[in-house]
């Protein structure tokens, strides 16, 4: 890690969903564009597809002959 003083400044983050927020960063840019944030991420919005995950486990068990 770099020793000495690290300059941090307040930077505006803009998400593709339209959400903007400010945070401290060492970036030289004044504005950073991100693809996903806590407002649109499926984990935080509760729209995560757990039903598809259980289907994949069942397909795996059928394919390789594993029984419960």
SEGUVO-68898 format. One record per residue: residue number from 1; x, y, z of N, C-alpha, C, O in turn. Coordinates in steps of 0.001 Angstrom, whole numbers, plus 524288, in hexadecimal, padded with zeros to 5 digits. Atoms other than C-alpha are relative to their C-alpha. Layout:
// SEGUVO-68898
+------+-------+-------+-------+-------+-------+-------+-------+-------+-------+-------+-------+-------+
: base :   nxx :   nyy :   nzz :  caxx :  cayy :  cazz :   cxx :   cyy :   czz :   oxx :   oyy :   ozz :
+------+-------+-------+-------+-------+-------+-------+-------+-------+-------+-------+-------+-------+
:  NUM :     X :     Y :     Z :     X :     Y :     Z :     X :     Y :     Z :     X :     Y :     Z :
...
+------+-------+-------+-------+-------+-------+-------+-------+-------+-------+-------+-------+-------+
END
This chain:
// SEGUVO-68898
+------+-------+-------+-------+-------+-------+-------+-------+-------+-------+-------+-------+-------+
: base :   nxx :   nyy :   nzz :  caxx :  cayy :  cazz :   cxx :   cyy :   czz :   oxx :   oyy :   ozz :
+------+-------+-------+-------+-------+-------+-------+-------+-------+-------+-------+-------+-------+
:    1 : 80349 : 7FB6F : 80000 : 80000 : 80000 : 80000 : 80376 : 804D0 : 80000 : 807B2 : 804D1 : 80247 :
:    2 : 7FD09 : 7FB30 : 80075 : 8049C : 80DA3 : 7FD04 : 80059 : 802C0 : 80547 : 7FC6E : 80364 : 807FF :
:    3 : 7FF4A : 7FD4F : 7FB0A : 80A60 : 814AF : 808A6 : 7FF8F : 805E0 : 7FF23 : 80064 : 807D6 : 7FAD3 :
:    4 : 8007A : 7FA5B : 80052 : 80825 : 822F0 : 80B9F : 7FA53 : 801B0 : 7FFB9 : 7F6C2 : 7FE91 : 80089 :
:    5 : 8054E : 7FDDF : 8004E : 7FC69 : 82B96 : 809E8 : 7FD73 : 7FE86 : 7FAD5 : 7FFAE : 7FF54 : 7F6A6 :
:    6 : 80311 : 8014C : 8049E : 7F237 : 826B2 : 80079 : 7FBAB : 80410 : 7FFA5 : 7F897 : 804B4 : 80347 :
:    7 : 803EE : 7FBE6 : 800A1 : 7E9C0 : 83192 : 7FB1E : 7FAC0 : 7FD97 : 7FE9D : 7FA3E : 7FAC4 : 7FAC2 :
:    8 : 80551 : 801B6 : 80106 : 7DB55 : 82E9E : 7FBE8 : 7FCA2 : 804C5 : 7FF1B : 7FD88 : 808EB : 8015F :
:    9 : 803B0 : 7FBC8 : 800ED : 7D062 : 836F5 : 7F6C0 : 7FA95 : 7FDAF : 7FF34 : 7FA03 : 7F903 : 7FE34 :
:   10 : 80560 : 801C1 : 800BE : 7C1AC : 8362B : 7F5A8 : 7FEDD : 7FF86 : 7FA2F : 7FFB6 : 80332 : 7F732 :
:   11 : 80109 : 8012A : 80572 : 7BD8E : 82FF0 : 7E8CE : 7FA41 : 7FE83 : 7FF6D : 7F809 : 7FC02 : 802E2 :
:   12 : 80569 : 8016C : 8011D : 7B005 : 82E89 : 7E2D6 : 7FFE6 : 7FAFF : 7FCD4 : 80271 : 7FAA5 : 7F8C4 :
:   13 : 800AF : 804E7 : 802CD : 7AC4E : 820BD : 7DEB0 : 7FAA8 : 80014 : 7FD67 : 7F6C4 : 8015A : 7FFEC :
:   14 : 804ED : 8003A : 802E2 : 7A1CD : 81F3F : 7D431 : 7FF31 : 7FA78 : 7FE0A : 80290 : 7F841 : 7FB6C :
:   15 : 80156 : 80551 : 80191 : 79B21 : 8122B : 7D1F5 : 7FCB4 : 80025 : 7FB08 : 7FA51 : 80422 : 7F9CE :
:   16 : 80336 : 80059 : 804B4 : 79480 : 80DA2 : 7C572 : 7FA27 : 80074 : 8012F : 7F71A : 80204 : 7FDD0 :
:   17 : 80586 : 7FFB0 : 7FE8B : 78791 : 80D04 : 7CCE7 : 7FE48 : 8059E : 8011B : 7F9A1 : 806A6 : 801C0 :
:   18 : 80144 : 7FA8D : 7FF06 : 78858 : 81BB9 : 7CF35 : 80157 : 801DB : 8057A : 8011F : 80688 : 80691 :
:   19 : 7FE9E : 7FEA1 : 7FAAA : 78C6D : 81B63 : 7DD6E : 80556 : 802AE : 80022 : 808F8 : 8010D : 7FD6F :
:   20 : 7FAF8 : 7FD6C : 7FF38 : 7973C : 824B9 : 7E179 : 8011B : 80056 : 805DB : 7FD8C : 80106 : 80904 :
:   21 : 7FE6B : 7FF76 : 7FA8D : 79EDA : 8251C : 7EE22 : 8059C : 801E8 : 80026 : 80882 : 8016A : 7FC58 :
:   22 : 7FABD : 7FDE9 : 7FF55 : 7AB30 : 82B48 : 7F362 : 802EE : 7FCB9 : 803FF : 800B5 : 7FAE7 : 807DB :
:   23 : 7FCA3 : 802F4 : 7FC73 : 7B686 : 82458 : 7F9EB : 8058E : 801FD : 7FF5A : 806D7 : 80498 : 7FB85 :
:   24 : 7FA80 : 7FE85 : 80042 : 7C4D1 : 8268B : 7FCCC : 802E7 : 7FC1E : 7FC85 : 801E2 : 7F76C : 7FCAD :
:   25 : 7FD07 : 80348 : 8038E : 7CE55 : 8216A : 7F29D : 80562 : 8025A : 7FF11 : 80631 : 8070A : 7FFC3 :
:   26 : 7FACD : 7FE2D : 80174 : 7DC8D : 8224B : 7EEA8 : 8006A : 800D0 : 7FA1F : 8049C : 8020B : 7F820 :
:   27 : 80016 : 7FF5E : 805AE : 7D888 : 8230E : 7E053 : 80103 : 805A9 : 7FE7C : 7FFB6 : 80947 : 80160 :
:   28 : 7FF0C : 7FABC : 801F7 : 7DCD1 : 82EAE : 7D84A : 7FB26 : 80243 : 7FD5A : 7FAE7 : 806F2 : 7FC4A :
:   29 : 804D6 : 7FE51 : 8028C : 7CF4F : 82F4E : 7D20D : 7FC56 : 80292 : 803F9 : 7FC7E : 80154 : 8089D :
:   30 : 803F2 : 7FD8E : 7FCAA : 7C468 : 837EA : 7D77C : 7FAE2 : 7FCF3 : 7FFE6 : 7F7A2 : 7FD86 : 80365 :
:   31 : 804CE : 802F3 : 8009D : 7B9C7 : 82EA5 : 7D2B8 : 80160 : 7FA8B : 7FE07 : 8045E : 7F9F4 : 7FA4F :
:   32 : 7FEFB : 8056A : 80179 : 7B9F7 : 81FD1 : 7D1C7 : 7FACB : 7FD77 : 7FE95 : 7F6FE : 7FDE4 : 8017F :
:   33 : 804B2 : 802B0 : 801C5 : 7AFE9 : 817F3 : 7CA18 : 8007A : 7FA30 : 80155 : 8045F : 7F7AC : 8000F :
:   34 : 80014 : 80583 : 7FE80 : 7AC42 : 80A88 : 7CF87 : 7FB4F : 7FD5F : 7FD78 : 7F777 : 7FFF0 : 7FC26 :
:   35 : 80431 : 802E0 : 8028B : 7A3B8 : 7FFE1 : 7C9CA : 7FBB0 : 7FE5F : 803C2 : 7F72B : 7FDD8 : 80232 :
:   36 : 803D6 : 801F5 : 7FC3C : 79CF2 : 7FB7E : 7D640 : 8012B : 8024D : 80561 : 805B1 : 80322 : 806C8 :
:   37 : 7FF62 : 7FDC3 : 7FAC6 : 79A97 : 8010B : 7E3D4 : 7FC42 : 7FD38 : 803BB : 7F998 : 7F986 : 80230 :
:   38 : 80359 : 8028E : 7FC1B : 7934C : 7FD72 : 7F042 : 7FA33 : 800E9 : 7FEE3 : 7F6ED : 7FE12 : 800F9 :
:   39 : 80579 : 7FEF2 : 80145 : 786AC : 80339 : 7EAB3 : 7FDE7 : 7FC3D : 7FBD7 : 7F933 : 7FB45 : 7FB9D :
:   40 : 801D4 : 80361 : 8043B : 7863C : 7F9F3 : 7DF01 : 80241 : 7FA79 : 8002B : 800DB : 7F741 : 7FCE1 :
:   41 : 7FDA9 : 80533 : 7FFAA : 78E45 : 7EE06 : 7E33C : 7FBEE : 7FC21 : 80207 : 7F94B : 7FD40 : 805E4 :
:   42 : 80409 : 803C4 : 7FE5E : 78598 : 7E1D7 : 7E45C : 80076 : 7FE38 : 805AB : 7FC7A : 7FD17 : 8081D :
:   43 : 7FF64 : 801AC : 7FA8A : 78B4C : 7DE1A : 7F19E : 7FD76 : 803E0 : 803B6 : 7FAF4 : 80249 : 8077E :
:   44 : 8021F : 7FBF6 : 7FC90 : 7873C : 7EB05 : 7F7C4 : 7FA44 : 80125 : 7FEED : 7F779 : 802D2 : 80276 :
:   45 : 8057A : 7FEE6 : 80144 : 77A35 : 7EC69 : 7F0AC : 7FC6D : 7FB75 : 8015D : 7F7AA : 7FC1A : 80180 :
:   46 : 80330 : 80488 : 7FEA8 : 775AD : 7DEBA : 7F465 : 7FDD6 : 7FD31 : 7FB4C : 7FA73 : 7F9D6 : 7FBE9 :
:   47 : 801F5 : 80273 : 804C3 : 77359 : 7DAAF : 7E648 : 803C8 : 7FBDA : 7FDF7 : 80428 : 7FAEE : 7F943 :
:   48 : 7FC36 : 803FD : 80170 : 77DAC : 7D019 : 7E669 : 7FD23 : 7FAF3 : 7FEBC : 7F991 : 7F96B : 80191 :
:   49 : 8029F : 804BD : 801C4 : 779AD : 7C3C4 : 7DF41 : 801EE : 7FB21 : 802BF : 80558 : 7F876 : 800AB :
:   50 : 7FE52 : 804B1 : 7FD38 : 77B40 : 7B8ED : 7E95C : 7FD65 : 7FB2B : 7FDC1 : 7FF70 : 7F6DC : 7FE5D :
:   51 : 802B0 : 80484 : 8023A : 77180 : 7B02E : 7E24E : 80345 : 7FD8C : 7FBAF : 80350 : 7F8C5 : 7FB25 :
:   52 : 7FCC3 : 8021F : 8042E : 77AB2 : 7AEB6 : 7D6C8 : 804BC : 7FD28 : 80234 : 8069E : 7F96E : 7FFD1 :
:   53 : 7FB85 : 80298 : 7FDA2 : 785D9 : 7AAF0 : 7DFCE : 7FE98 : 7FA7F : 801C6 : 801AF : 7F6E2 : 8010D :
:   54 : 8018D : 80530 : 7FE44 : 77E4D : 79F8A : 7E59D : 7FF0E : 7FC7C : 7FB4E : 80015 : 7F7CC : 7FB9B :
:   55 : 800BD : 80316 : 804C0 : 77AB8 : 79B06 : 7D7E8 : 8052C : 7FE13 : 7FDD9 : 80578 : 7F9B3 : 7FBDF :
:   56 : 7FADD : 80194 : 801E8 : 78916 : 79AAA : 7D42F : 8023C : 7FB8F : 8033F : 804C6 : 7F812 : 80120 :
:   57 : 7FE1B : 80434 : 7FC98 : 78C51 : 79216 : 7DFEB : 7FD3F : 7FAEA : 7FE9A : 7FFBB : 7F6CE : 7FE5F :
:   58 : 802EA : 804B4 : 80167 : 78199 : 78888 : 7DC32 : 801D0 : 7FDD6 : 7FABF : 80241 : 7F916 : 7FA22 :
:   59 : 7FE08 : 801BB : 80514 : 7866D : 78808 : 7CE16 : 8054B : 7FD5A : 80096 : 80650 : 7F969 : 7FE07 :
:   60 : 7FAD7 : 80248 : 7FF06 : 7943A : 78531 : 7D2F3 : 7FF76 : 7FA8D : 8024D : 80221 : 7F6E9 : 800A4 :
:   61 : 800C2 : 80518 : 7FD7F : 78F77 : 77A19 : 7DB94 : 7FDDE : 7FBFD : 7FC28 : 7FF76 : 7F773 : 7FC46 :
:   62 : 80226 : 80390 : 803EA : 7878F : 77429 : 7D060 : 80427 : 7FE6F : 7FC06 : 80467 : 7F9E8 : 7FA6E :
:   63 : 7FC10 : 800FB : 80406 : 792D6 : 77544 : 7C6CF : 80422 : 7FC22 : 801E5 : 805D2 : 7F8BE : 7FEEE :
:   64 : 7FBD5 : 80347 : 7FE06 : 79CC2 : 76E9D : 7CF94 : 7FE19 : 7FB8F : 8037F : 8013F : 7F8F5 : 80607 :
:   65 : 8021E : 8047F : 7FD4F : 7939B : 764CB : 7D5EB : 80063 : 8001E : 805EA : 8006D : 7FBFD : 80861 :
:   66 : 7FF9A : 7FFA2 : 7FA50 : 794AC : 769D1 : 7E3D4 : 7FA89 : 7FFDE : 80263 : 7F702 : 802B2 : 800C0 :
:   67 : 8050B : 80070 : 7FD54 : 78998 : 765F3 : 7ECB5 : 8006B : 8025F : 80567 : 804A8 : 8028C : 807AB :
:   68 : 80000 : 7FDC6 : 7FAAB : 7857B : 76C71 : 7F999 : 800F3 : 7FBF8 : 8040F : 80110 : 7FD34 : 808B4 :
+------+-------+-------+-------+-------+-------+-------+-------+-------+-------+-------+-------+-------+
END
